[in-house]
Amino acid sequence: MKLQALYMFCDATADSTKHRTEVETPACKILVVGVSNTDEGAKIAKQMVDEAGVAVIEVCGAFGYEGAKKVADAVGDRVPVGMIV
């Protein structure tokens, strides 16, 4: 089974339904999604864990510590959440 990962970046002009792409290798599949704010990021993170089997999440530094915590709180202890700073 491939590792399913989610990377999100925060951009006020992003439309998460359009600003997304996937990168797939033999070992993993990474979904990259642009979100307009951290609340949307938390919602999408929960949805991807619940529906797409995402096993690890990374957020960009623009989320800040509070935004990264929102994401972590949304998914609980089901998957690790990291932040690139």
C-alpha positions as CSV (number, residue, x, y, z in Angstrom):
1,M,0.0,0.0,0.0
2,K,1.3,3.4,-0.9
3,L,1.8,6.2,1.6
4,Q,-0.9,8.8,1.2
5,A,0.4,12.3,2.1
6,L,-1.1,15.8,2.1
7,Y,0.8,19.0,1.8
8,M,-1.0,22.3,2.1
9,F,0.1,25.9,1.5
10,C,-1.9,29.0,2.5
11,D,-2.6,31.7,0.0
12,A,-5.5,34.1,0.4
13,T,-6.2,33.9,-3.3
14,A,-6.2,30.1,-3.5
15,D,-9.2,28.1,-4.5
16,S,-8.7,24.6,-3.0
17,T,-10.9,23.0,-5.7
18,K,-8.7,24.4,-8.4
19,H,-5.3,24.9,-6.9
20,R,-4.3,21.3,-6.3
21,T,-2.2,18.6,-7.8
22,E,-0.9,15.1,-7.1
23,V,2.5,13.6,-7.3
24,E,2.8,9.9,-7.4
25,T,5.8,7.6,-7.2
26,P,5.9,3.8,-6.8
27,A,6.1,4.3,-3.0
28,C,3.8,7.3,-2.3
29,K,1.1,9.6,-3.4
30,I,1.2,13.3,-2.3
31,L,-1.7,15.6,-2.7
32,V,-0.7,19.3,-2.8
33,V,-3.5,21.7,-2.0
34,G,-3.6,25.5,-1.8
35,V,-6.1,26.8,0.8
36,S,-7.3,30.4,1.4
37,N,-7.0,30.3,5.2
38,T,-6.2,28.0,8.0
39,D,-9.8,27.1,8.8
40,E,-10.2,25.8,5.3
41,G,-6.9,23.9,5.8
42,A,-8.3,22.2,8.9
43,K,-11.5,21.2,7.1
44,I,-9.6,19.8,4.1
45,A,-7.2,17.9,6.3
46,K,-10.0,16.2,8.2
47,Q,-11.7,15.4,5.0
48,M,-8.6,13.9,3.4
49,V,-7.9,11.7,6.5
50,D,-11.5,10.6,6.6
51,E,-12.1,10.0,2.9
52,A,-8.7,9.6,1.1
53,G,-6.7,7.7,3.7
54,V,-4.1,10.4,4.2
55,A,-1.5,9.1,6.7
56,V,0.7,12.2,7.1
57,I,0.2,15.9,6.7
58,E,2.6,18.8,6.2
59,V,1.6,22.5,6.2
60,C,3.7,25.4,5.0
61,G,5.1,28.0,7.4
62,A,2.4,30.5,6.3
63,F,0.0,28.5,8.5
64,G,1.9,29.6,11.6
65,Y,1.9,27.6,14.8
66,E,-1.8,28.4,15.5
67,G,-2.9,27.3,12.0
68,A,-0.8,24.1,12.3
69,K,-2.5,23.4,15.6
70,K,-5.9,23.9,14.0
71,V,-5.0,21.2,11.5
72,A,-3.6,18.9,14.2
73,D,-6.8,19.4,16.3
74,A,-9.0,18.7,13.3
75,V,-7.4,15.3,12.6
76,G,-6.7,14.4,16.3
77,D,-4.1,11.8,17.0
78,R,-4.9,9.8,13.8
79,V,-2.1,11.2,11.7
80,P,1.1,13.3,12.4
81,V,1.0,16.9,11.3
82,G,4.3,18.7,10.6
83,M,5.0,22.3,9.6
84,I,7.8,23.5,7.3
85,V,9.4,26.7,8.7
